[in-house]
Amino acid sequence: MTDGRLNDRINVQNDADGLLNARENEQNNMDDQFNESISELGKEILMIIMQNPGIRIPKIVIKLSDLGQTASYSQTRNCIRRNLLDYVERRGSKKSGGYYLKDKF
């Protein structure tokens, strides 16, 4: 009985380690892909948009806070406008549209 619980905890830890490794690999691939200087916040936002096509600013801010980044709505919006316009586009209406990667990726 105790071994089963211990194995379950080990499996959960291994899953968490795997997710962290996948996130690190994705970050390293992104760093290699972009030669231009994009801020760290911009890289995090771009990764969130890659993983969640059609995401809107409020959800991006929530996901950033889950990752330990603090950014306001205006900081997030301005970062997209200043750093990510070559990579990200907004589609849809003002109320319900979201951010997507441009088709060239």
MODELLER restraints for C-alpha pairs under 7 A, 6 or more apart:
rsr = mdl.restraints
at = mdl.atoms
rsr.add(forms.Gaussian(group=physical.xy_distance, feature=features.Distance(at['CA:38:A'], at['CA:83:A']), mean=6.11, stdev=0.5))
rsr.add(forms.Gaussian(group=physical.xy_distance, feature=features.Distance(at['CA:42:A'], at['CA:79:A']), mean=6.09, stdev=0.5))
rsr.add(forms.Gaussian(group=physical.xy_distance, feature=features.Distance(at['CA:42:A'], at['CA:80:A']), mean=6.91, stdev=0.5))
rsr.add(forms.Gaussian(group=physical.xy_distance, feature=features.Distance(at['CA:42:A'], at['CA:83:A']), mean=6.54, stdev=0.5))
rsr.add(forms.Gaussian(group=physical.xy_distance, feature=features.Distance(at['CA:42:A'], at['CA:84:A']), mean=6.94, stdev=0.5))
rsr.add(forms.Gaussian(group=physical.xy_distance, feature=features.Distance(at['CA:45:A'], at['CA:60:A']), mean=6.97, stdev=0.5))
rsr.add(forms.Gaussian(group=physical.xy_distance, feature=features.Distance(at['CA:48:A'], at['CA:60:A']), mean=6.94, stdev=0.5))
rsr.add(forms.Gaussian(group=physical.xy_distance, feature=features.Distance(at['CA:49:A'], at['CA:55:A']), mean=6.45, stdev=0.5))
rsr.add(forms.Gaussian(group=physical.xy_distance, feature=features.Distance(at['CA:49:A'], at['CA:99:A']), mean=6.71, stdev=0.5))
rsr.add(forms.Gaussian(group=physical.xy_distance, feature=features.Distance(at['CA:49:A'], at['CA:100:A']), mean=6.35, stdev=0.5))
rsr.add(forms.Gaussian(group=physical.xy_distance, feature=features.Distance(at['CA:50:A'], at['CA:101:A']), mean=6.58, stdev=0.5))
rsr.add(forms.Gaussian(group=physical.xy_distance, feature=features.Distance(at['CA:53:A'], at['CA:99:A']), mean=6.47, stdev=0.5))
rsr.add(forms.Gaussian(group=physical.xy_distance, feature=features.Distance(at['CA:53:A'], at['CA:100:A']), mean=5.02, stdev=0.5))
rsr.add(forms.Gaussian(group=physical.xy_distance, feature=features.Distance(at['CA:54:A'], at['CA:98:A']), mean=4.25, stdev=0.5))
rsr.add(forms.Gaussian(group=physical.xy_distance, feature=features.Distance(at['CA:54:A'], at['CA:99:A']), mean=4.84, stdev=0.5))
rsr.add(forms.Gaussian(group=physical.xy_distance, feature=features.Distance(at['CA:54:A'], at['CA:100:A']), mean=5.38, stdev=0.5))
rsr.add(forms.Gaussian(group=physical.xy_distance, feature=features.Distance(at['CA:55:A'], at['CA:98:A']), mean=4.98, stdev=0.5))
rsr.add(forms.Gaussian(group=physical.xy_distance, feature=features.Distance(at['CA:55:A'], at['CA:99:A']), mean=5.50, stdev=0.5))
rsr.add(forms.Gaussian(group=physical.xy_distance, feature=features.Distance(at['CA:56:A'], at['CA:98:A']), mean=4.73, stdev=0.5))
rsr.add(forms.Gaussian(group=physical.xy_distance, feature=features.Distance(at['CA:56:A'], at['CA:99:A']), mean=6.24, stdev=0.5))
rsr.add(forms.Gaussian(group=physical.xy_distance, feature=features.Distance(at['CA:57:A'], at['CA:73:A']), mean=6.51, stdev=0.5))
rsr.add(forms.Gaussian(group=physical.xy_distance, feature=features.Distance(at['CA:57:A'], at['CA:77:A']), mean=6.92, stdev=0.5))
rsr.add(forms.Gaussian(group=physical.xy_distance, feature=features.Distance(at['CA:58:A'], at['CA:73:A']), mean=6.79, stdev=0.5))
rsr.add(forms.Gaussian(group=physical.xy_distance, feature=features.Distance(at['CA:61:A'], at['CA:71:A']), mean=6.48, stdev=0.5))
rsr.add(forms.Gaussian(group=physical.xy_distance, feature=features.Distance(at['CA:61:A'], at['CA:72:A']), mean=6.78, stdev=0.5))
rsr.add(forms.Gaussian(group=physical.xy_distance, feature=features.Distance(at['CA:61:A'], at['CA:73:A']), mean=6.56, stdev=0.5))
rsr.add(forms.Gaussian(group=physical.xy_distance, feature=features.Distance(at['CA:64:A'], at['CA:70:A']), mean=6.61, stdev=0.5))
rsr.add(forms.Gaussian(group=physical.xy_distance, feature=features.Distance(at['CA:87:A'], at['CA:101:A']), mean=5.83, stdev=0.5))
rsr.add(forms.Gaussian(group=physical.xy_distance, feature=features.Distance(at['CA:87:A'], at['CA:102:A']), mean=5.53, stdev=0.5))
rsr.add(forms.Gaussian(group=physical.xy_distance, feature=features.Distance(at['CA:88:A'], at['CA:99:A']), mean=6.52, stdev=0.5))
rsr.add(forms.Gaussian(group=physical.xy_distance, feature=features.Distance(at['CA:88:A'], at['CA:100:A']), mean=5.62, stdev=0.5))
rsr.add(forms.Gaussian(group=physical.xy_distance, feature=features.Distance(at['CA:88:A'], at['CA:101:A']), mean=4.51, stdev=0.5))
rsr.add(forms.Gaussian(group=physical.xy_distance, feature=features.Distance(at['CA:88:A'], at['CA:102:A']), mean=5.27, stdev=0.5))
rsr.add(forms.Gaussian(group=physical.xy_distance, feature=features.Distance(at['CA:89:A'], at['CA:99:A']), mean=5.62, stdev=0.5))
rsr.add(forms.Gaussian(group=physical.xy_distance, feature=features.Distance(at['CA:89:A'], at['CA:100:A']), mean=5.47, stdev=0.5))
rsr.add(forms.Gaussian(group=physical.xy_distance, feature=features.Distance(at['CA:89:A'], at['CA:101:A']), mean=6.20, stdev=0.5))
rsr.add(forms.Gaussian(group=physical.xy_distance, feature=features.Distance(at['CA:89:A'], at['CA:102:A']), mean=5.87, stdev=0.5))
rsr.add(forms.Gaussian(group=physical.xy_distance, feature=features.Distance(at['CA:90:A'], at['CA:97:A']), mean=6.76, stdev=0.5))
rsr.add(forms.Gaussian(group=physical.xy_distance, feature=features.Distance(at['CA:90:A'], at['CA:98:A']), mean=5.53, stdev=0.5))
rsr.add(forms.Gaussian(group=physical.xy_distance, feature=features.Distance(at['CA:90:A'], at['CA:99:A']), mean=4.47, stdev=0.5))
rsr.add(forms.Gaussian(group=physical.xy_distance, feature=features.Distance(at['CA:90:A'], at['CA:100:A']), mean=6.24, stdev=0.5))
rsr.add(forms.Gaussian(group=physical.xy_distance, feature=features.Distance(at['CA:91:A'], at['CA:97:A']), mean=5.35, stdev=0.5))
rsr.add(forms.Gaussian(group=physical.xy_distance, feature=features.Distance(at['CA:91:A'], at['CA:98:A']), mean=5.69, stdev=0.5))
rsr.add(forms.Gaussian(group=physical.xy_distance, feature=features.Distance(at['CA:91:A'], at['CA:99:A']), mean=6.33, stdev=0.5))
rsr.add(forms.Gaussian(group=physical.xy_distance, feature=features.Distance(at['CA:92:A'], at['CA:98:A']), mean=6.54, stdev=0.5))
